[in-house]
Amino acid sequence: MPINVHDDFPAKKALDQESIFALSNERAMSQDIRPLKLLIVNLMPKKVETEIQLLRLISKTPLQVDVDFLRMESHTSKNTDISHLHKYYLRFADVKNTKYDALIITGAPVEQYAFQDVDYWDELCEVMEWSKHNVTSTLHICWGAQAGLYYHYGIEKVDYDEKLFGIYKQELVGKHFVVGGFDEIFDCPQSRYTGVNEVQVSNSDALTVLSKMSDVGSNMIMSKDEKNFFILGHLEYDLDTLAKEYIRDANKGLATAKPHNYFVGEDPKRLPYYTWRAHANLLYQNWLNFIYQETPYNVDDIQ
C-alpha cells in the first residue's frame, strides 16, 4: 500500500531504499479515493527506528493510508532530537477534534513503574478516552497493550520473576479477521518484565484471547466490540532488535540472559532466522483491511 507521509520525513528515505512505496503529498492528493487516517502514538525511545518498523508493515496493504504521529507533551524524549518531534509529530491538542480510522499506541520501557507513576500517564489516558468516540479501531503494542487493557477494562499488570526476552511460540486460540491466514503456531518476539492478570482476562465478558504462549499466557487479545486489539509482543521488531537490546542491557550492567530461541547456536554474533516477518505483515494488513470494511466513508461519522 502507498503510505502518505511528509515528503522529507526521514523514515520515508529509508523505506525508499527498501523499494517500499511511500506517496508524496502531491501524488496522494491526486488519487480519487478516501485514504484511511492513521494516528501513531510513538512512545518508544528510539522513535525513528519504530517509525520505520511500523511504516514498513503498514505499507504492505493495497490501501492508501495517511499517517500522523503523536508525541506526549508531558514527556521529554532523551533519545530523539526535539527538532524531529516538533517538525513531524503532533500534540494531542492538535488532533483532539479530529476523527481517525485507526490508532496505534506503541510500547515503552516503563512497564516496571506503576501506571500512575509514568510521567505522561494522564495525557495518555486523555488519548485513550478520546479514542472511544473518535477512532474506529486501536492497536495497542506491548506496554501500550497493558496500559490499554488496564484503562479500558481494569486488567491489572503482573510482574515476572525475570524478563520475558526472546522469540516465543504462540498458539492461535481465537478466530477473527485480523488473524485470518495465521498458522496455528507462530513466532513472536517478546521483551518485557510484566504481563497481564490472566484470571481477569479470562473472566472478562468484554475480551477474547486470540493467541497465547504455553506457561506464560495471553499474547494477542481483542475486545468483543472489535474496538481494541492488543498484542503483548513485538511482531514489528526487526531481525536485530533483540540483539541490540541485549547489548544495551549488557552495557548497563544488567544481568539479562541471552534472548530465548534467538541467536543461532547461542552465539551473539549469529542473528536468528526472521521467522515472524510473514505474520507481522499479515497482522497489519488484516487489521487495516478490517478497518476499511468497518469505518464510515465519511470520517466525521466515526463514533
VEXMARKE-405430 format. One record per residue (C-alpha): residue number from 1; residue in three letters; x, y, z. Coordinates in steps of 0.1 Angstrom, whole numbers, always signed. Layout:
% residues N
NUM / ALA / X / Y / Z;
...
END
This chain:
% residues 303
1 / MET / +0 / +0 / +0;
2 / PRO / +11 / +35 / -6;
3 / ILE / +16 / +54 / +27;
4 / ASN / +13 / +91 / +27;
5 / VAL / +38 / +110 / +50;
6 / HIS / +57 / +142 / +48;
7 / ASP / +79 / +144 / +17;
8 / ASP / +110 / +150 / +37;
9 / PHE / +102 / +126 / +66;
10 / PRO / +134 / +107 / +74;
11 / ALA / +118 / +73 / +76;
12 / LYS / +105 / +78 / +41;
13 / LYS / +140 / +79 / +28;
14 / ALA / +149 / +46 / +45;
15 / LEU / +118 / +30 / +31;
16 / ASP / +125 / +43 / -4;
17 / GLN / +159 / +24 / -2;
18 / GLU / +139 / -8 / +6;
19 / SER / +117 / -2 / -25;
20 / ILE / +87 / +3 / -3;
21 / PHE / +62 / +27 / -19;
22 / ALA / +55 / +59 / +1;
23 / LEU / +34 / +85 / -17;
24 / SER / +43 / +122 / -19;
25 / ASN / +16 / +145 / -6;
26 / GLU / +12 / +158 / -42;
27 / ARG / +5 / +124 / -56;
28 / ALA / -18 / +114 / -28;
29 / MET / -40 / +144 / -33;
30 / SER / -45 / +134 / -70;
31 / GLN / -59 / +100 / -61;
32 / ASP / -97 / +100 / -62;
33 / ILE / -102 / +77 / -31;
34 / ARG / -106 / +83 / +6;
35 / PRO / -74 / +72 / +23;
36 / LEU / -76 / +57 / +58;
37 / LYS / -64 / +81 / +85;
38 / LEU / -40 / +65 / +110;
39 / LEU / -25 / +81 / +141;
40 / ILE / +5 / +66 / +158;
41 / VAL / +13 / +74 / +194;
42 / ASN / +50 / +66 / +194;
43 / LEU / +62 / +61 / +230;
44 / MET / +93 / +41 / +221;
45 / PRO / +127 / +58 / +230;
46 / LYS / +143 / +54 / +195;
47 / LYS / +114 / +69 / +177;
48 / VAL / +129 / +68 / +142;
49 / GLU / +135 / +30 / +144;
50 / THR / +99 / +25 / +154;
51 / GLU / +86 / +48 / +127;
52 / ILE / +105 / +27 / +101;
53 / GLN / +93 / -6 / +116;
54 / LEU / +56 / +4 / +116;
55 / LEU / +56 / +22 / +83;
56 / ARG / +72 / -8 / +66;
57 / LEU / +44 / -31 / +78;
58 / ILE / +16 / -5 / +71;
59 / SER / +29 / -1 / +35;
60 / LYS / +21 / -37 / +26;
61 / THR / -17 / -32 / +23;
62 / PRO / -31 / -21 / -10;
63 / LEU / -50 / +7 / +8;
64 / GLN / -38 / +43 / +9;
65 / VAL / -31 / +54 / +44;
66 / ASP / -24 / +90 / +57;
67 / VAL / -2 / +87 / +87;
68 / ASP / +2 / +112 / +116;
69 / PHE / +25 / +108 / +146;
70 / LEU / +16 / +120 / +181;
71 / ARG / +40 / +129 / +209;
72 / MET / +34 / +132 / +246;
73 / GLU / +39 / +169 / +256;
74 / SER / +43 / +158 / +293;
75 / HIS / +74 / +138 / +285;
76 / THR / +109 / +149 / +274;
77 / SER / +124 / +125 / +249;
78 / LYS / +161 / +117 / +257;
79 / ASN / +168 / +96 / +226;
80 / THR / +152 / +116 / +197;
81 / ASP / +161 / +151 / +187;
82 / ILE / +134 / +175 / +198;
83 / SER / +135 / +192 / +164;
84 / HIS / +124 / +159 / +148;
85 / LEU / +94 / +157 / +172;
86 / HIS / +84 / +194 / +167;
87 / LYS / +86 / +190 / +129;
88 / TYR / +69 / +157 / +123;
89 / TYR / +48 / +150 / +154;
90 / LEU / +15 / +165 / +165;
91 / ARG / +3 / +173 / +200;
92 / PHE / -29 / +159 / +214;
93 / ALA / -43 / +195 / +213;
94 / ASP / -38 / +193 / +175;
95 / VAL / -59 / +162 / +170;
96 / LYS / -85 / +161 / +198;
97 / ASN / -111 / +175 / +174;
98 / THR / -102 / +151 / +146;
99 / LYS / -115 / +117 / +137;
100 / TYR / -92 / +88 / +128;
101 / ASP / -99 / +54 / +113;
102 / ALA / -70 / +38 / +131;
103 / LEU / -48 / +44 / +161;
104 / ILE / -16 / +26 / +172;
105 / ILE / -3 / +30 / +207;
106 / THR / +33 / +16 / +209;
107 / GLY / +52 / +1 / +237;
108 / ALA / +75 / +19 / +261;
109 / PRO / +102 / +7 / +285;
110 / VAL / +82 / +18 / +316;
111 / GLU / +64 / -15 / +325;
112 / GLN / +82 / -17 / +359;
113 / TYR / +66 / +15 / +370;
114 / ALA / +30 / +18 / +383;
115 / PHE / +8 / +32 / +355;
116 / GLN / +2 / +64 / +376;
117 / ASP / +39 / +69 / +380;
118 / VAL / +46 / +72 / +343;
119 / ASP / +51 / +109 / +337;
120 / TYR / +27 / +110 / +307;
121 / TRP / +1 / +87 / +321;
122 / ASP / -26 / +114 / +325;
123 / GLU / -20 / +126 / +289;
124 / LEU / -21 / +90 / +275;
125 / CYS / -54 / +85 / +294;
126 / GLU / -68 / +115 / +276;
127 / VAL / -59 / +99 / +243;
128 / MET / -74 / +66 / +252;
129 / GLU / -106 / +83 / +264;
130 / TRP / -108 / +103 / +232;
131 / SER / -103 / +71 / +211;
132 / LYS / -136 / +57 / +224;
133 / HIS / -156 / +80 / +201;
134 / ASN / -131 / +93 / +176;
135 / VAL / -113 / +62 / +163;
136 / THR / -127 / +31 / +146;
137 / SER / -101 / +7 / +159;
138 / THR / -70 / +9 / +181;
139 / LEU / -40 / -15 / +181;
140 / HIS / -20 / -15 / +214;
141 / ILE / +15 / -29 / +215;
142 / CYS / +34 / -43 / +245;
143 / TRP / +32 / -18 / +273;
144 / GLY / +7 / +1 / +253;
145 / ALA / -14 / -31 / +254;
146 / GLN / -10 / -34 / +292;
147 / ALA / -20 / +3 / +295;
148 / GLY / -50 / -1 / +273;
149 / LEU / -62 / -32 / +290;
150 / TYR / -59 / -15 / +324;
151 / TYR / -75 / +18 / +313;
152 / HIS / -104 / +3 / +293;
153 / TYR / -111 / -29 / +311;
154 / GLY / -94 / -28 / +345;
155 / ILE / -70 / -56 / +337;
156 / GLU / -40 / -53 / +361;
157 / LYS / -4 / -60 / +350;
158 / VAL / +17 / -85 / +369;
159 / ASP / +54 / -86 / +374;
160 / TYR / +75 / -115 / +361;
161 / ASP / +104 / -131 / +381;
162 / GLU / +127 / -124 / +352;
163 / LYS / +125 / -106 / +319;
164 / LEU / +105 / -124 / +291;
165 / PHE / +130 / -119 / +264;
166 / GLY / +134 / -137 / +231;
167 / ILE / +113 / -155 / +203;
168 / TYR / +84 / -174 / +217;
169 / LYS / +59 / -198 / +201;
170 / GLN / +24 / -186 / +201;
171 / GLU / -7 / -208 / +198;
172 / LEU / -37 / -194 / +178;
173 / VAL / -67 / -200 / +201;
174 / GLY / -93 / -175 / +187;
175 / LYS / -108 / -166 / +154;
176 / HIS / -111 / -131 / +139;
177 / PHE / -104 / -114 / +106;
178 / VAL / -73 / -99 / +120;
179 / VAL / -57 / -133 / +125;
180 / GLY / -70 / -148 / +93;
181 / GLY / -44 / -168 / +75;
182 / PHE / -22 / -172 / +106;
183 / ASP / -6 / -205 / +113;
184 / GLU / -18 / -224 / +144;
185 / ILE / +17 / -220 / +158;
186 / PHE / +37 / -189 / +151;
187 / ASP / +67 / -170 / +165;
188 / CYS / +66 / -136 / +182;
189 / PRO / +94 / -115 / +197;
190 / GLN / +89 / -106 / +234;
191 / SER / +108 / -81 / +255;
192 / ARG / +91 / -72 / +288;
193 / TYR / +92 / -76 / +326;
194 / THR / +54 / -77 / +330;
195 / GLY / +23 / -94 / +317;
196 / VAL / -14 / -92 / +324;
197 / ASN / -36 / -108 / +351;
198 / GLU / -48 / -139 / +332;
199 / VAL / -76 / -146 / +356;
200 / GLN / -91 / -112 / +350;
201 / VAL / -87 / -116 / +312;
202 / SER / -104 / -150 / +313;
203 / ASN / -133 / -136 / +335;
204 / SER / -138 / -105 / +314;
205 / ASP / -170 / -105 / +293;
206 / ALA / -156 / -78 / +271;
207 / LEU / -124 / -96 / +259;
208 / THR / -114 / -125 / +237;
209 / VAL / -79 / -141 / +237;
210 / LEU / -66 / -147 / +201;
211 / SER / -32 / -162 / +209;
212 / LYS / -13 / -174 / +239;
213 / MET / +20 / -188 / +250;
214 / SER / +25 / -220 / +270;
215 / ASP / +33 / -213 / +306;
216 / VAL / +32 / -176 / +300;
217 / GLY / -3 / -166 / +290;
218 / SER / -21 / -143 / +265;
219 / ASN / -2 / -126 / +237;
220 / MET / -30 / -113 / +215;
221 / ILE / -63 / -101 / +229;
222 / MET / -92 / -83 / +213;
223 / SER / -123 / -65 / +227;
224 / LYS / -155 / -83 / +216;
225 / ASP / -168 / -50 / +202;
226 / GLU / -137 / -50 / +179;
227 / LYS / -128 / -15 / +190;
228 / ASN / -95 / -25 / +206;
229 / PHE / -68 / -50 / +197;
230 / PHE / -38 / -58 / +220;
231 / ILE / -5 / -76 / +213;
232 / LEU / +18 / -80 / +242;
233 / GLY / +47 / -89 / +220;
234 / HIS / +66 / -71 / +192;
235 / LEU / +58 / -85 / +158;
236 / GLU / +70 / -52 / +143;
237 / TYR / +106 / -58 / +156;
238 / ASP / +134 / -61 / +131;
239 / LEU / +157 / -91 / +129;
240 / ASP / +183 / -75 / +151;
241 / THR / +162 / -55 / +176;
242 / LEU / +165 / -80 / +204;
243 / ALA / +203 / -83 / +198;
244 / LYS / +206 / -45 / +202;
245 / GLU / +185 / -47 / +234;
246 / TYR / +207 / -75 / +247;
247 / ILE / +239 / -54 / +241;
248 / ARG / +222 / -23 / +256;
249 / ASP / +214 / -42 / +288;
250 / ALA / +248 / -57 / +290;
251 / ASN / +264 / -23 / +286;
252 / LYS / +242 / -11 / +315;
253 / GLY / +255 / -39 / +337;
254 / LEU / +221 / -57 / +338;
255 / ALA / +221 / -94 / +342;
256 / THR / +198 / -100 / +313;
257 / ALA / +200 / -135 / +299;
258 / LYS / +205 / -141 / +262;
259 / PRO / +172 / -138 / +243;
260 / HIS / +154 / -172 / +243;
261 / ASN / +154 / -191 / +210;
262 / TYR / +172 / -162 / +192;
263 / PHE / +209 / -164 / +185;
264 / VAL / +219 / -193 / +162;
265 / GLY / +239 / -217 / +183;
266 / GLU / +236 / -193 / +212;
267 / ASP / +263 / -172 / +195;
268 / PRO / +255 / -135 / +199;
269 / LYS / +273 / -128 / +166;
270 / ARG / +248 / -150 / +147;
271 / LEU / +214 / -134 / +142;
272 / PRO / +183 / -157 / +140;
273 / TYR / +162 / -165 / +111;
274 / TYR / +134 / -140 / +105;
275 / THR / +106 / -164 / +115;
276 / TRP / +80 / -138 / +125;
277 / ARG / +81 / -115 / +95;
278 / ALA / +52 / -130 / +75;
279 / HIS / +28 / -130 / +104;
280 / ALA / +38 / -94 / +112;
281 / ASN / +29 / -83 / +77;
282 / LEU / -3 / -103 / +78;
283 / LEU / -15 / -88 / +111;
284 / TYR / -11 / -52 / +99;
285 / GLN / -27 / -60 / +65;
286 / ASN / -56 / -78 / +81;
287 / TRP / -62 / -51 / +107;
288 / LEU / -62 / -22 / +82;
289 / ASN / -84 / -42 / +58;
290 / PHE / -108 / -49 / +87;
291 / ILE / -109 / -12 / +95;
292 / TYR / -115 / -4 / +58;
293 / GLN / -146 / -26 / +59;
294 / GLU / -159 / -12 / +91;
295 / THR / -151 / +25 / +91;
296 / PRO / -177 / +50 / +77;
297 / TYR / -169 / +66 / +43;
298 / ASN / -173 / +100 / +59;
299 / VAL / -146 / +100 / +86;
300 / ASP / -166 / +126 / +106;
301 / ASP / -193 / +99 / +111;
302 / ILE / -169 / +78 / +133;
303 / GLN / -183 / +74 / +168;
END
